[in-house]
Amino acid sequence: MDWLSWFDAPEYEFARQVLQRGVAALYFVAFLSSLNQFPALLGERGLLPVPEYLAGFSRLRRPTLFRWRYSDRLLRWVCAAGLLIAALLVAGIPQLGPPWVPLIAFLALWLLYMSVVNVGQTFYGFGWEMLLLESGFTVAFLGSNQTEPPRTILILIVWLVFRLEFGAGMIKIRGGREWRDLTALYYHHETQPMPGPLSRQAHLLPKPLHKVEVLGNHFAQLVVPFFLFAPQPVASVAAAVVIATQLWLVATGNFAWLNWIAIVLAFAAVSDPAAHAVFPVIPLDWHGDAGVDRQTPVWWLVVTLAATLLLVVLSYWPLRNLFSKRQLMNASFNRWQLVNTYGAFGSVTKQRIEIVVEGTLDDEPDDSSDWREYGFKGKPGDLRRLPRQWAPYHLRLDWLMWFLPLRTVHEEWFYAFLGKLLEADRQMLRLLRDAPFDGVAPHLVRVRSYHYRFSTRKEFRETGNRWVRTLIHEPIPPVSLRRPQGRQR
């Protein structure tokens, strides 16, 4: 029937290729991050051991393969399976078969990574975890090279981008005054969780340009998302604005895969003619000479429409949340983490407070003791060191260190972390950039709080330091394994 042809979107083949391969690549990064960090943070001997967490775990509320048993070996097998499937999807191999093959592959990624997230506790409590899960589930229904891209699924991915962008914009308008008076970027580049190589240069831009940045952000998040639903080529232009603003965030910070997944998903609104007009190397007809019958099977149409109906029904709660006075940020309304609400940085911290951990080999330290600082891979420490670009890789320990001064240093996982340092735990030390005692356990560790700020251009020329820091206080005085580990009073 001719009317069924509306459900096919042959002019969005480039978008499908980017969406499938891009989301799969980010799953690869997510599983790699988990493989490298999960055992030390949450494993059998981790800071927040999963076996202990599962003892009080509600099996009905959080689906996970680990509900019956957890072991570090099983976790590594889950990550290895995720890495293999994701790599195959990036290479486009499952997409060569019938549409149910990439469907099963993406649903496998979704279920495997959900199993990790749902036992990840505070180390996996980030909005981009649920964003990756929702993206993987939705992209699963884009089909294969043997069928045309399904239009309803592409619209739902655009709807996901809309919630991501507009939700973040509304959180800012309803949040801190600095977003409304256009001063937020006076502070953000300096105080963001994990600065990148260009963050200091961005911070040192003239203040009028910072106000332009905020205005551009409001335009990109509060106005442009509506045009993603417009006819072509307007939708492609709107997607280009989203992509450009996200690339600026990539260049000036480290937000794991948050910005990268927004870039990938925005391609759902980019048509083949628009992409070809900008980059002629992108073909207009991807499969015209392949001799492949692109007729969409009725069964596949039924599957995609069923998925569409499910996601439309689940959209009621996040749609209501978008226009609620008590808007939730990064919240899921179902245990499968589908059709969520997103948002970030409703307020901006005005000062950067860093928690610094030091150790000493002295038994009875005094003013002349040699205290040495533990260096982290991503968070600021060494005053001269240029921050690295880590995104889309996610340094979970470094991120949680940023949250400590905003909440409290007296977190259970942080005291467990200090205990690991006192044991010179090799698994934990591998997560650090610099362990100052070459694998030898210190006798004591202490925690100090510093105010950090970027050096001015003049200060940098004189000292070579990219940061200037001032000691504030010592929230946790020297502790050892011989002394009780616990909250200091």
C-alpha angles and dihedrals in degrees: 000000000000095000090062089065088076088073090062119080106190090165090068101061093116089052091053092050092051093044097049098041095038096051090044090052090054090049086054090054091046093052091045090052090050094046091053099041113020099079093053095044103035109004130111090291096026132126092263103020114215094217089062091045092051090055089073095029123133102225094193096056104046118041113214139149087230094064091103100036141353129202132158088239092056090047090054091050090052091051092046091052090049092050092050095048092045092050091051091051092048088053089050095236100132088046090065092068133062117307094260091066098066087037091061092042094054094042088052090054090048094051095042094049092043087056089057096043094049092060095035095093115186093349089064098037095112127120094233090064092065090039090058091047094051091045093051093050094047096044088052089077096056090097129215139287088278093068136046117257108271110245097210092056091050089052090051090052089051087050088054091053089048092054091046096050102032092042090054091047094051092047089056095047090049093041134061121003089235090076092053097045090044096239098113094104091055084079112015101081089053100040101037115122098257119011121210133217093278099039094097092050090049090050092052093056114116114277094243088061090051088056089051088052091055092047090050090050092052091049093048094047104033104033111021097056091068090059091057086081094050124106119273136309090022092061091053091051090051090050090050090055091051091048093048094050091047091051088055089054090049090053095049104039151012113251100157108239097329096105094036094054090048088054092049094047093048089067088074086082095048114098124208094247091052093047091046091050091056097036110023090191087074106089123235093213112041099180104018095115098037096086091228120149103236095188108138110234115235091235091057091049088053091050094050093045091050090052090047092052092049093051093044091053091047089051092074095082099047091043090055090046093054091064097035120115087223095050114184119223122217096353133151123212097199136039092246091062095232125150096007134175120250141193142138142204100012084170132020124225112237098208133039113231115185127196110220123194120205134181137196136195091216118109095207107025123205136171091291096051120125106242114184127197125234110230122219125209099233113010120081118269117125106065094218099044119110109229113247130230106247104157132140084031111082120225099196099181092051092050093052090049087061091056095052098083090044091056117010137302088225094089121141093233092049094055088048088052091053088050091054090052090051088053092045086231105198094210091056096042089057088065090060129078095219131020103186100209101055094246095316115130114245119230093225139014129194136187124227131186120221136183109229128194134168114262118245119246090258093050091049092052091050100043109014088231119136091193135045116203137188125197112242106177146309108260093180116033121208113309133179137188088261090060122069113270111223147092113330117228 
